[in-house]
């Protein structure tokens, strides 16, 4: 379980970085000019997929964390 938690934490970190990069790009006003429409759509898609996957991984992490806490509780009784 601890290994799974570590893997999920690493994945959350990577997704957080990807999301931050997408949001940084979206802050650039030149991205919204007509000639950059394809790039804008690409960045928006990356932002959406990163957010969605991050939410899923966070839920997996919470579930694994709860499982670990339950196992520790049972072990200590």
PDB file of N, CA, C and O in Angstrom:
ATOM      1  N   UNK A   1       0.843  -1.199   0.000  1.00  0.00           N
ATOM      2  CA  UNK A   1       0.000   0.000   0.000  1.00  0.00           C
ATOM      3  C   UNK A   1       0.884   1.256   0.000  1.00  0.00           C
ATOM      4  O   UNK A   1       0.603   2.212  -0.722  1.00  0.00           O
ATOM      5  N   UNK A   2       1.937   1.251   0.800  1.00  0.00           N
ATOM      6  CA  UNK A   2       2.810   2.437   0.849  1.00  0.00           C
ATOM      7  C   UNK A   2       3.435   2.714  -0.523  1.00  0.00           C
ATOM      8  O   UNK A   2       3.570   3.866  -0.934  1.00  0.00           O
ATOM      9  N   UNK A   3       3.808   1.647  -1.217  1.00  0.00           N
ATOM     10  CA  UNK A   3       4.390   1.801  -2.556  1.00  0.00           C
ATOM     11  C   UNK A   3       3.358   2.418  -3.504  1.00  0.00           C
ATOM     12  O   UNK A   3       3.683   3.298  -4.301  1.00  0.00           O
ATOM     13  N   UNK A   4       2.133   1.954  -3.410  1.00  0.00           N
ATOM     14  CA  UNK A   4       1.054   2.501  -4.234  1.00  0.00           C
ATOM     15  C   UNK A   4       0.846   3.972  -3.924  1.00  0.00           C
ATOM     16  O   UNK A   4       0.681   4.785  -4.834  1.00  0.00           O
ATOM     17  N   UNK A   5       0.852   4.317  -2.638  1.00  0.00           N
ATOM     18  CA  UNK A   5       0.686   5.717  -2.238  1.00  0.00           C
ATOM     19  C   UNK A   5       1.802   6.586  -2.814  1.00  0.00           C
ATOM     20  O   UNK A   5       1.550   7.686  -3.307  1.00  0.00           O
ATOM     21  N   UNK A   6       3.027   6.089  -2.749  1.00  0.00           N
ATOM     22  CA  UNK A   6       4.164   6.843  -3.287  1.00  0.00           C
ATOM     23  C   UNK A   6       4.019   7.034  -4.793  1.00  0.00           C
ATOM     24  O   UNK A   6       4.271   8.123  -5.310  1.00  0.00           O
ATOM     25  N   UNK A   7       3.614   5.980  -5.497  1.00  0.00           N
ATOM     26  CA  UNK A   7       3.418   6.080  -6.945  1.00  0.00           C
ATOM     27  C   UNK A   7       2.320   7.091  -7.277  1.00  0.00           C
ATOM     28  O   UNK A   7       2.460   7.888  -8.205  1.00  0.00           O
ATOM     29  N   UNK A   8       1.240   7.050  -6.522  1.00  0.00           N
ATOM     30  CA  UNK A   8       0.143   7.986  -6.756  1.00  0.00           C
ATOM     31  C   UNK A   8       0.569   9.419  -6.452  1.00  0.00           C
ATOM     32  O   UNK A   8       0.180  10.349  -7.159  1.00  0.00           O
ATOM     33  N   UNK A   9       1.367   9.596  -5.401  1.00  0.00           N
ATOM     34  CA  UNK A   9       1.858  10.936  -5.065  1.00  0.00           C
ATOM     35  C   UNK A   9       2.751  11.478  -6.176  1.00  0.00           C
ATOM     36  O   UNK A   9       2.670  12.656  -6.525  1.00  0.00           O
ATOM     37  N   UNK A  10       3.607  10.614  -6.731  1.00  0.00           N
ATOM     38  CA  UNK A  10       4.468  11.029  -7.840  1.00  0.00           C
ATOM     39  C   UNK A  10       3.639  11.412  -9.059  1.00  0.00           C
ATOM     40  O   UNK A  10       3.932  12.395  -9.740  1.00  0.00           O
ATOM     41  N   UNK A  11       2.611  10.632  -9.323  1.00  0.00           N
ATOM     42  CA  UNK A  11       1.733  10.918 -10.461  1.00  0.00           C
ATOM     43  C   UNK A  11       0.993  12.246 -10.245  1.00  0.00           C
ATOM     44  O   UNK A  11       0.837  13.033 -11.179  1.00  0.00           O
ATOM     45  N   UNK A  12       0.537  12.488  -9.002  1.00  0.00           N
ATOM     46  CA  UNK A  12      -0.141  13.756  -8.701  1.00  0.00           C
ATOM     47  C   UNK A  12       0.808  14.934  -8.907  1.00  0.00           C
ATOM     48  O   UNK A  12       0.406  15.980  -9.416  1.00  0.00           O
ATOM     49  N   UNK A  13       2.066  14.760  -8.509  1.00  0.00           N
ATOM     50  CA  UNK A  13       3.053  15.825  -8.702  1.00  0.00           C
ATOM     51  C   UNK A  13       3.229  16.139 -10.185  1.00  0.00           C
ATOM     52  O   UNK A  13       3.227  17.304 -10.581  1.00  0.00           O
ATOM     53  N   UNK A  14       3.383  15.096 -11.003  1.00  0.00           N
ATOM     54  CA  UNK A  14       3.573  15.290 -12.445  1.00  0.00           C
ATOM     55  C   UNK A  14       2.355  15.956 -13.077  1.00  0.00           C
ATOM     56  O   UNK A  14       2.490  16.851 -13.911  1.00  0.00           O
ATOM     57  N   UNK A  15       1.177  15.518 -12.677  1.00  0.00           N
ATOM     58  CA  UNK A  15      -0.045  16.118 -13.218  1.00  0.00           C
ATOM     59  C   UNK A  15      -0.190  17.563 -12.761  1.00  0.00           C
ATOM     60  O   UNK A  15      -0.655  18.413 -13.520  1.00  0.00           O
ATOM     61  N   UNK A  16       0.201  17.838 -11.541  1.00  0.00           N
ATOM     62  CA  UNK A  16       0.163  19.209 -11.038  1.00  0.00           C
ATOM     63  C   UNK A  16       1.074  20.121 -11.838  1.00  0.00           C
ATOM     64  O   UNK A  16       0.718  21.263 -12.130  1.00  0.00           O
ATOM     65  N   UNK A  17       2.253  19.617 -12.192  1.00  0.00           N
ATOM     66  CA  UNK A  17       3.193  20.391 -13.009  1.00  0.00           C
ATOM     67  C   UNK A  17       2.602  20.627 -14.396  1.00  0.00           C
ATOM     68  O   UNK A  17       2.663  21.742 -14.913  1.00  0.00           O
ATOM     69  N   UNK A  18       2.032  19.586 -14.999  1.00  0.00           N
ATOM     70  CA  UNK A  18       1.430  19.724 -16.329  1.00  0.00           C
ATOM     71  C   UNK A  18       0.292  20.735 -16.304  1.00  0.00           C
ATOM     72  O   UNK A  18       0.149  21.544 -17.220  1.00  0.00           O
ATOM     73  N   UNK A  19      -0.507  20.684 -15.263  1.00  0.00           N
ATOM     74  CA  UNK A  19      -1.628  21.616 -15.127  1.00  0.00           C
ATOM     75  C   UNK A  19      -1.118  23.047 -14.950  1.00  0.00           C
ATOM     76  O   UNK A  19      -1.656  23.976 -15.552  1.00  0.00           O
ATOM     77  N   UNK A  20      -0.102  23.223 -14.143  1.00  0.00           N
ATOM     78  CA  UNK A  20       0.472  24.557 -13.925  1.00  0.00           C
ATOM     79  C   UNK A  20       1.058  25.115 -15.218  1.00  0.00           C
ATOM     80  O   UNK A  20       0.920  26.304 -15.505  1.00  0.00           O
ATOM     81  N   UNK A  21       1.712  24.252 -15.995  1.00  0.00           N
ATOM     82  CA  UNK A  21       2.279  24.692 -17.273  1.00  0.00           C
ATOM     83  C   UNK A  21       1.174  25.119 -18.234  1.00  0.00           C
ATOM     84  O   UNK A  21       1.300  26.135 -18.918  1.00  0.00           O
ATOM     85  N   UNK A  22       0.100  24.350 -18.284  1.00  0.00           N
ATOM     86  CA  UNK A  22      -1.021  24.697 -19.158  1.00  0.00           C
ATOM     87  C   UNK A  22      -1.626  26.027 -18.731  1.00  0.00           C
ATOM     88  O   UNK A  22      -1.930  26.873 -19.572  1.00  0.00           O
ATOM     89  N   UNK A  23      -1.800  26.211 -17.443  1.00  0.00           N
ATOM     90  CA  UNK A  23      -2.397  27.455 -16.949  1.00  0.00           C
ATOM     91  C   UNK A  23      -1.472  28.647 -17.173  1.00  0.00           C
ATOM     92  O   UNK A  23      -1.935  29.766 -17.397  1.00  0.00           O
ATOM     93  N   UNK A  24      -0.165  28.405 -17.111  1.00  0.00           N
ATOM     94  CA  UNK A  24       0.795  29.474 -17.401  1.00  0.00           C
ATOM     95  C   UNK A  24       0.686  29.889 -18.873  1.00  0.00           C
ATOM     96  O   UNK A  24       0.721  31.075 -19.198  1.00  0.00           O
ATOM     97  N   UNK A  25       0.556  28.898 -19.750  1.00  0.00           N
ATOM     98  CA  UNK A  25       0.403  29.198 -21.176  1.00  0.00           C
ATOM     99  C   UNK A  25      -0.895  29.951 -21.431  1.00  0.00           C
ATOM    100  O   UNK A  25      -0.943  30.858 -22.262  1.00  0.00           O
ATOM    101  N   UNK A  26      -1.949  29.569 -20.712  1.00  0.00           N
ATOM    102  CA  UNK A  26      -3.243  30.231 -20.893  1.00  0.00           C
ATOM    103  C   UNK A  26      -3.214  31.679 -20.408  1.00  0.00           C
ATOM    104  O   UNK A  26      -4.060  32.481 -20.805  1.00  0.00           O
ATOM    105  N   UNK A  27      -2.264  32.015 -19.567  1.00  0.00           N
ATOM    106  CA  UNK A  27      -2.140  33.387 -19.077  1.00  0.00           C
ATOM    107  C   UNK A  27      -1.515  34.311 -20.128  1.00  0.00           C
ATOM    108  O   UNK A  27      -1.570  35.535 -20.000  1.00  0.00           O
ATOM    109  N   UNK A  28      -0.925  33.716 -21.163  1.00  0.00           N
ATOM    110  CA  UNK A  28      -0.293  34.493 -22.233  1.00  0.00           C
ATOM    111  C   UNK A  28      -1.366  34.990 -23.203  1.00  0.00           C
ATOM    112  O   UNK A  28      -2.007  34.194 -23.891  1.00  0.00           O
ATOM    113  N   UNK A  29      -1.554  36.292 -23.253  1.00  0.00           N
ATOM    114  CA  UNK A  29      -2.603  36.879 -24.096  1.00  0.00           C
ATOM    115  C   UNK A  29      -2.436  36.573 -25.577  1.00  0.00           C
ATOM    116  O   UNK A  29      -3.429  36.510 -26.303  1.00  0.00           O
ATOM    117  N   UNK A  30      -1.210  36.382 -26.042  1.00  0.00           N
ATOM    118  CA  UNK A  30      -0.993  36.107 -27.468  1.00  0.00           C
ATOM    119  C   UNK A  30      -1.602  34.768 -27.885  1.00  0.00           C
ATOM    120  O   UNK A  30      -1.861  34.542 -29.067  1.00  0.00           O
ATOM    121  N   UNK A  31      -1.824  33.899 -26.932  1.00  0.00           N
ATOM    122  CA  UNK A  31      -2.418  32.594 -27.229  1.00  0.00           C
ATOM    123  C   UNK A  31      -3.847  32.735 -27.749  1.00  0.00           C
ATOM    124  O   UNK A  31      -4.355  31.847 -28.434  1.00  0.00           O
ATOM    125  N   UNK A  32      -4.486  33.847 -27.423  1.00  0.00           N
ATOM    126  CA  UNK A  32      -5.887  34.044 -27.793  1.00  0.00           C
ATOM    127  C   UNK A  32      -6.054  34.739 -29.140  1.00  0.00           C
ATOM    128  O   UNK A  32      -7.180  35.018 -29.554  1.00  0.00           O
ATOM    129  N   UNK A  33      -4.951  35.022 -29.828  1.00  0.00           N
ATOM    130  CA  UNK A  33      -5.029  35.625 -31.156  1.00  0.00           C
ATOM    131  C   UNK A  33      -5.449  34.566 -32.164  1.00  0.00           C
ATOM    132  O   UNK A  33      -5.193  33.377 -31.974  1.00  0.00           O
ATOM    133  N   UNK A  34      -6.092  35.005 -33.232  1.00  0.00           N
ATOM    134  CA  UNK A  34      -6.686  34.092 -34.217  1.00  0.00           C
ATOM    135  C   UNK A  34      -5.692  33.062 -34.754  1.00  0.00           C
ATOM    136  O   UNK A  34      -6.040  31.894 -34.924  1.00  0.00           O
ATOM    137  N   UNK A  35      -4.459  33.491 -35.022  1.00  0.00           N
ATOM    138  CA  UNK A  35      -3.489  32.558 -35.618  1.00  0.00           C
ATOM    139  C   UNK A  35      -3.023  31.478 -34.636  1.00  0.00           C
ATOM    140  O   UNK A  35      -2.371  30.517 -35.043  1.00  0.00           O
ATOM    141  N   UNK A  36      -3.344  31.623 -33.377  1.00  0.00           N
ATOM    142  CA  UNK A  36      -2.945  30.637 -32.367  1.00  0.00           C
ATOM    143  C   UNK A  36      -4.107  29.764 -31.894  1.00  0.00           C
ATOM    144  O   UNK A  36      -4.021  29.120 -30.848  1.00  0.00           O
ATOM    145  N   UNK A  37      -5.181  29.745 -32.661  1.00  0.00           N
ATOM    146  CA  UNK A  37      -6.380  29.006 -32.242  1.00  0.00           C
ATOM    147  C   UNK A  37      -6.087  27.522 -32.012  1.00  0.00           C
ATOM    148  O   UNK A  37      -6.560  26.943 -31.035  1.00  0.00           O
ATOM    149  N   UNK A  38      -5.311  26.907 -32.906  1.00  0.00           N
ATOM    150  CA  UNK A  38      -5.000  25.480 -32.761  1.00  0.00           C
ATOM    151  C   UNK A  38      -4.209  25.231 -31.475  1.00  0.00           C
ATOM    152  O   UNK A  38      -4.475  24.273 -30.748  1.00  0.00           O
ATOM    153  N   UNK A  39      -3.240  26.099 -31.206  1.00  0.00           N
ATOM    154  CA  UNK A  39      -2.431  25.959 -29.985  1.00  0.00           C
ATOM    155  C   UNK A  39      -3.302  26.164 -28.746  1.00  0.00           C
ATOM    156  O   UNK A  39      -3.149  25.455 -27.752  1.00  0.00           O
ATOM    157  N   UNK A  40      -4.212  27.130 -28.807  1.00  0.00           N
ATOM    158  CA  UNK A  40      -5.127  27.380 -27.690  1.00  0.00           C
ATOM    159  C   UNK A  40      -5.966  26.141 -27.401  1.00  0.00           C
ATOM    160  O   UNK A  40      -6.110  25.732 -26.248  1.00  0.00           O
ATOM    161  N   UNK A  41      -6.517  25.547 -28.457  1.00  0.00           N
ATOM    162  CA  UNK A  41      -7.332  24.339 -28.278  1.00  0.00           C
ATOM    163  C   UNK A  41      -6.508  23.200 -27.684  1.00  0.00           C
ATOM    164  O   UNK A  41      -6.998  22.436 -26.853  1.00  0.00           O
ATOM    165  N   UNK A  42      -5.254  23.093 -28.118  1.00  0.00           N
ATOM    166  CA  UNK A  42      -4.363  22.053 -27.601  1.00  0.00           C
ATOM    167  C   UNK A  42      -4.101  22.262 -26.105  1.00  0.00           C
ATOM    168  O   UNK A  42      -4.143  21.314 -25.322  1.00  0.00           O
ATOM    169  N   UNK A  43      -3.834  23.502 -25.723  1.00  0.00           N
ATOM    170  CA  UNK A  43      -3.548  23.810 -24.316  1.00  0.00           C
ATOM    171  C   UNK A  43      -4.798  23.610 -23.460  1.00  0.00           C
ATOM    172  O   UNK A  43      -4.712  23.096 -22.345  1.00  0.00           O
ATOM    173  N   UNK A  44      -5.950  24.014 -23.976  1.00  0.00           N
ATOM    174  CA  UNK A  44      -7.201  23.809 -23.234  1.00  0.00           C
ATOM    175  C   UNK A  44      -7.487  22.324 -23.032  1.00  0.00           C
ATOM    176  O   UNK A  44      -7.941  21.916 -21.963  1.00  0.00           O
ATOM    177  N   UNK A  45      -7.221  21.514 -24.062  1.00  0.00           N
ATOM    178  CA  UNK A  45      -7.424  20.068 -23.948  1.00  0.00           C
ATOM    179  C   UNK A  45      -6.468  19.474 -22.914  1.00  0.00           C
ATOM    180  O   UNK A  45      -6.852  18.613 -22.123  1.00  0.00           O
ATOM    181  N   UNK A  46      -5.222  19.942 -22.930  1.00  0.00           N
ATOM    182  CA  UNK A  46      -4.239  19.470 -21.951  1.00  0.00           C
ATOM    183  C   UNK A  46      -4.662  19.844 -20.537  1.00  0.00           C
ATOM    184  O   UNK A  46      -4.548  19.038 -19.613  1.00  0.00           O
ATOM    185  N   UNK A  47      -5.146  21.061 -20.374  1.00  0.00           N
ATOM    186  CA  UNK A  47      -5.608  21.521 -19.063  1.00  0.00           C
ATOM    187  C   UNK A  47      -6.764  20.643 -18.570  1.00  0.00           C
ATOM    188  O   UNK A  47      -6.768  20.198 -17.422  1.00  0.00           O
ATOM    189  N   UNK A  48      -7.730  20.403 -19.440  1.00  0.00           N
ATOM    190  CA  UNK A  48      -8.904  19.609 -19.057  1.00  0.00           C
ATOM    191  C   UNK A  48      -8.516  18.174 -18.708  1.00  0.00           C
ATOM    192  O   UNK A  48      -8.978  17.629 -17.705  1.00  0.00           O
ATOM    193  N   UNK A  49      -7.669  17.564 -19.535  1.00  0.00           N
ATOM    194  CA  UNK A  49      -7.290  16.174 -19.262  1.00  0.00           C
ATOM    195  C   UNK A  49      -6.440  16.075 -17.999  1.00  0.00           C
ATOM    196  O   UNK A  49      -6.575  15.118 -17.236  1.00  0.00           O
ATOM    197  N   UNK A  50      -5.574  17.049 -17.774  1.00  0.00           N
ATOM    198  CA  UNK A  50      -4.748  17.042 -16.559  1.00  0.00           C
ATOM    199  C   UNK A  50      -5.612  17.182 -15.314  1.00  0.00           C
ATOM    200  O   UNK A  50      -5.399  16.484 -14.323  1.00  0.00           O
ATOM    201  N   UNK A  51      -6.591  18.088 -15.367  1.00  0.00           N
ATOM    202  CA  UNK A  51      -7.497  18.271 -14.217  1.00  0.00           C
ATOM    203  C   UNK A  51      -8.268  16.993 -13.929  1.00  0.00           C
ATOM    204  O   UNK A  51      -8.366  16.556 -12.783  1.00  0.00           O
ATOM    205  N   UNK A  52      -8.811  16.405 -14.981  1.00  0.00           N
ATOM    206  CA  UNK A  52      -9.617  15.199 -14.829  1.00  0.00           C
ATOM    207  C   UNK A  52      -8.787  14.049 -14.263  1.00  0.00           C
ATOM    208  O   UNK A  52      -9.206  13.372 -13.324  1.00  0.00           O
ATOM    209  N   UNK A  53      -7.612  13.837 -14.839  1.00  0.00           N
ATOM    210  CA  UNK A  53      -6.766  12.740 -14.375  1.00  0.00           C
ATOM    211  C   UNK A  53      -6.274  12.996 -12.952  1.00  0.00           C
ATOM    212  O   UNK A  53      -6.168  12.063 -12.156  1.00  0.00           O
ATOM    213  N   UNK A  54      -5.976  14.251 -12.629  1.00  0.00           N
ATOM    214  CA  UNK A  54      -5.534  14.592 -11.279  1.00  0.00           C
ATOM    215  C   UNK A  54      -6.628  14.279 -10.262  1.00  0.00           C
ATOM    216  O   UNK A  54      -6.344  13.751  -9.187  1.00  0.00           O
ATOM    217  N   UNK A  55      -7.867  14.599 -10.594  1.00  0.00           N
ATOM    218  CA  UNK A  55      -8.984  14.291  -9.692  1.00  0.00           C
ATOM    219  C   UNK A  55      -9.099  12.789  -9.466  1.00  0.00           C
ATOM    220  O   UNK A  55      -9.323  12.342  -8.341  1.00  0.00           O
ATOM    221  N   UNK A  56      -8.946  12.000 -10.545  1.00  0.00           N
ATOM    222  CA  UNK A  56      -9.035  10.542 -10.431  1.00  0.00           C
ATOM    223  C   UNK A  56      -7.916   9.993  -9.544  1.00  0.00           C
ATOM    224  O   UNK A  56      -8.152   9.147  -8.682  1.00  0.00           O
ATOM    225  N   UNK A  57      -6.702  10.483  -9.767  1.00  0.00           N
ATOM    226  CA  UNK A  57      -5.556  10.005  -8.993  1.00  0.00           C
ATOM    227  C   UNK A  57      -5.699  10.406  -7.528  1.00  0.00           C
ATOM    228  O   UNK A  57      -5.353   9.629  -6.637  1.00  0.00           O
ATOM    229  N   UNK A  58      -6.205  11.607  -7.272  1.00  0.00           N
ATOM    230  CA  UNK A  58      -6.429  12.036  -5.884  1.00  0.00           C
ATOM    231  C   UNK A  58      -7.433  11.120  -5.191  1.00  0.00           C
ATOM    232  O   UNK A  58      -7.264  10.789  -4.018  1.00  0.00           O
ATOM    233  N   UNK A  59      -8.474  10.712  -5.907  1.00  0.00           N
ATOM    234  CA  UNK A  59      -9.468   9.800  -5.325  1.00  0.00           C
ATOM    235  C   UNK A  59      -8.834   8.441  -5.031  1.00  0.00           C
ATOM    236  O   UNK A  59      -9.089   7.849  -3.982  1.00  0.00           O
ATOM    237  N   UNK A  60      -8.008   7.946  -5.956  1.00  0.00           N
ATOM    238  CA  UNK A  60      -7.306   6.680  -5.735  1.00  0.00           C
ATOM    239  C   UNK A  60      -6.402   6.788  -4.510  1.00  0.00           C
ATOM    240  O   UNK A  60      -6.345   5.876  -3.685  1.00  0.00           O
ATOM    241  N   UNK A  61      -5.690   7.922  -4.401  1.00  0.00           N
ATOM    242  CA  UNK A  61      -4.780   8.130  -3.275  1.00  0.00           C
ATOM    243  C   UNK A  61      -5.549   8.135  -1.961  1.00  0.00           C
ATOM    244  O   UNK A  61      -5.134   7.499  -0.992  1.00  0.00           O
ATOM    245  N   UNK A  62      -6.671   8.851  -1.928  1.00  0.00           N
ATOM    246  CA  UNK A  62      -7.471   8.913  -0.700  1.00  0.00           C
ATOM    247  C   UNK A  62      -7.963   7.526  -0.311  1.00  0.00           C
ATOM    248  O   UNK A  62      -7.961   7.175   0.869  1.00  0.00           O
ATOM    249  N   UNK A  63      -8.377   6.747  -1.280  1.00  0.00           N
ATOM    250  CA  UNK A  63      -8.846   5.396  -1.011  1.00  0.00           C
ATOM    251  C   UNK A  63      -7.713   4.529  -0.448  1.00  0.00           C
ATOM    252  O   UNK A  63      -7.905   3.807   0.530  1.00  0.00           O
ATOM    253  N   UNK A  64      -6.546   4.606  -1.065  1.00  0.00           N
ATOM    254  CA  UNK A  64      -5.401   3.829  -0.592  1.00  0.00           C
ATOM    255  C   UNK A  64      -4.967   4.292   0.799  1.00  0.00           C
ATOM    256  O   UNK A  64      -4.592   3.475   1.639  1.00  0.00           O
ATOM    257  N   UNK A  65      -5.019   5.590   1.038  1.00  0.00           N
ATOM    258  CA  UNK A  65      -4.650   6.138   2.349  1.00  0.00           C
ATOM    259  C   UNK A  65      -5.615   5.637   3.425  1.00  0.00           C
ATOM    260  O   UNK A  65      -5.193   5.270   4.521  1.00  0.00           O
ATOM    261  N   UNK A  66      -6.896   5.626   3.109  1.00  0.00           N
ATOM    262  CA  UNK A  66      -7.890   5.115   4.058  1.00  0.00           C
ATOM    263  C   UNK A  66      -7.655   3.636   4.340  1.00  0.00           C
ATOM    264  O   UNK A  66      -7.772   3.186   5.479  1.00  0.00           O
ATOM    265  N   UNK A  67      -7.320   2.882   3.287  1.00  0.00           N
ATOM    266  CA  UNK A  67      -7.053   1.454   3.449  1.00  0.00           C
ATOM    267  C   UNK A  67      -5.840   1.240   4.357  1.00  0.00           C
ATOM    268  O   UNK A  67      -5.858   0.367   5.226  1.00  0.00           O
ATOM    269  N   UNK A  68      -4.797   2.029   4.158  1.00  0.00           N
ATOM    270  CA  UNK A  68      -3.601   1.932   4.994  1.00  0.00           C
ATOM    271  C   UNK A  68      -3.926   2.272   6.444  1.00  0.00           C
ATOM    272  O   UNK A  68      -3.497   1.569   7.359  1.00  0.00           O
ATOM    273  N   UNK A  69      -4.676   3.337   6.653  1.00  0.00           N
ATOM    274  CA  UNK A  69      -5.049   3.731   8.015  1.00  0.00           C
ATOM    275  C   UNK A  69      -5.865   2.640   8.693  1.00  0.00           C
ATOM    276  O   UNK A  69      -5.680   2.373   9.880  1.00  0.00           O
ATOM    277  N   UNK A  70      -6.760   2.012   7.951  1.00  0.00           N
ATOM    278  CA  UNK A  70      -7.576   0.934   8.507  1.00  0.00           C
ATOM    279  C   UNK A  70      -6.705  -0.265   8.879  1.00  0.00           C
ATOM    280  O   UNK A  70      -6.890  -0.879   9.930  1.00  0.00           O
ATOM    281  N   UNK A  71      -5.753  -0.587   8.003  1.00  0.00           N
ATOM    282  CA  UNK A  71      -4.849  -1.701   8.283  1.00  0.00           C
ATOM    283  C   UNK A  71      -4.004  -1.415   9.524  1.00  0.00           C
ATOM    284  O   UNK A  71      -3.800  -2.299  10.356  1.00  0.00           O
ATOM    285  N   UNK A  72      -3.516  -0.188   9.648  1.00  0.00           N
ATOM    286  CA  UNK A  72      -2.716   0.180  10.819  1.00  0.00           C
ATOM    287  C   UNK A  72      -3.550   0.124  12.088  1.00  0.00           C
ATOM    288  O   UNK A  72      -3.070  -0.310  13.136  1.00  0.00           O
ATOM    289  N   UNK A  73      -4.793   0.561  11.992  1.00  0.00           N
ATOM    290  CA  UNK A  73      -5.696   0.534  13.137  1.00  0.00           C
ATOM    291  C   UNK A  73      -5.941  -0.904  13.586  1.00  0.00           C
ATOM    292  O   UNK A  73      -5.895  -1.200  14.780  1.00  0.00           O
ATOM    293  N   UNK A  74      -6.200  -1.794  12.633  1.00  0.00           N
ATOM    294  CA  UNK A  74      -6.446  -3.201  12.952  1.00  0.00           C
ATOM    295  C   UNK A  74      -5.187  -3.862  13.517  1.00  0.00           C
ATOM    296  O   UNK A  74      -5.268  -4.688  14.426  1.00  0.00           O
ATOM    297  N   UNK A  75      -4.038  -3.497  12.981  1.00  0.00           N
ATOM    298  CA  UNK A  75      -2.775  -4.076  13.437  1.00  0.00           C
ATOM    299  C   UNK A  75      -2.468  -3.668  14.876  1.00  0.00           C
ATOM    300  O   UNK A  75      -1.925  -4.460  15.647  1.00  0.00           O
ATOM    301  N   UNK A  76      -2.814  -2.442  15.233  1.00  0.00           N
ATOM    302  CA  UNK A  76      -2.507  -1.924  16.569  1.00  0.00           C
ATOM    303  C   UNK A  76      -3.495  -2.376  17.636  1.00  0.00           C
ATOM    304  O   UNK A  76      -3.300  -2.069  18.812  1.00  0.00           O
ATOM    305  N   UNK A  77      -4.529  -3.084  17.267  1.00  0.00           N
ATOM    306  CA  UNK A  77      -5.512  -3.536  18.264  1.00  0.00           C
ATOM    307  C   UNK A  77      -5.148  -4.873  18.834  1.00  0.00           C
ATOM    308  O   UNK A  77      -5.867  -5.398  19.685  1.00  0.00           O
TER     309      UNK A  77
END
